[in-house]
Amino acid sequence: MGDMRRVLVTGGAGYIGSHTAKALARAGHVPVVFDNLSNGHAEAVRWGPLIIGDVRDPAAVEACMRDHAIDSVIHFAGLIEVGRSVVEPDVFWDVNLNGVASVLRAMRACDVERLVFSSTAAVYGQPDVPSLACLPETLPPLPINPYGDSKLAAERLIAAHARAYGLKGVALRYFNACGADPEGEIGEAHQPESHLIPLAIEAALGLGPALTVFGQDFPTPDGSCIRDYIHVADLAEAHVLALHADAGSDGFAAINLGLGQGRSVLQVIQAVSGAVGRPTPFGMGERRIGDPACLVADAGRARTLLGWRPVFTDLDEIVSTAVAWRRQPVFGDRLLTTERQVA
């Protein structure tokens, strides 16, 4: 407990943020969640206080840091829907870049020096590598949508602050986060949902429309896209480890988080069907513009710099945690209530 940290978790009421808050508490740290609840859920904040506020308000962030004696920050708060970023680029740049600028300003005012940033493999865009190759952090980032653009700009702003002010920053570039808390306390509940596994589960349970597989002619073994699916509990553990990571002489390090193993969309559908116990209805659609055939992480740097070892490496086990979470009656009631309110 001598290394106990008081960690501001912006966006900590969201999917990955809430799992990370639980992992922080389990490791003996104090997670203080700062969230405007635009996408998060107050009931997912169970391991520390919840302060409702907007990360673009540096005075509010600074007050929270002082009130709770914060010594480290894990920044999740941001927008993630790639399609929406294309039609609302100004909103994404505002939240994803100005939110980071605001947090950095508050950190300087409060002498908080450690930041772990929730980034994304979308910074790589459509990398010019062999179709099934793993992607290292040394690839030149070339994002192809405003979401990836805004996250890369935020990384660069953090790196600039590290050089200017001595900040220690670690950007964790996720590949495909999935699954749910193995103990069933929290899980994935986006509104609207855009991720493959929860959409496939809805379809298999008969609670949502048939799934659409976008593209069947990719240069992959079964013709569908391949992605690197990583369990959210393993992602959360990586954030806890990153609080202690060596950011190098520049004070900033970018680290991929993935299993280094790709699974196709059709393989995921098969796993969902097995976990649910019934076929997942799906149809084939055209490719989406900008969808790479394969995105798989080279996760060697995470092993070396973080000492990170994923626990959930079996796709069937990963999917089973998501199915168990979705089948909880309290989750279903809450989701249906939210859908009625939206409608």
Secondary structure, 3 states (H helix, E strand, C coil): CCCCCEEEEECCCCHHHHHHHHHHHHCCCEEEEEECCCCCCHHHCCCCCEEECCCCCHHHHHHHHHHCCCCEEEECCCCCCHHHHHHCHHHHHHHHHHHHHHHHHHHHHHCCCEEEEEEEHHHHCCCCCCCCCEECCCCCCCCCCHHHHHHHHHHHHHHHHHHHHCCEEEEEEECEEECCCCCCCCCCCCCCCCCHHHHHHHHHCCCCCCEEEECCCCCCCCCCCEECEEEHHHHHHHHHHHCCCCCCCCCEEEEEECCCCCEEHHHHHHHHHHHHCCCCCEEEECCCCCCCCEEEECCHHHHHHHCCCCCCCCHHHHHHHHHHHHCCHHHHHHHHHHHHHHC
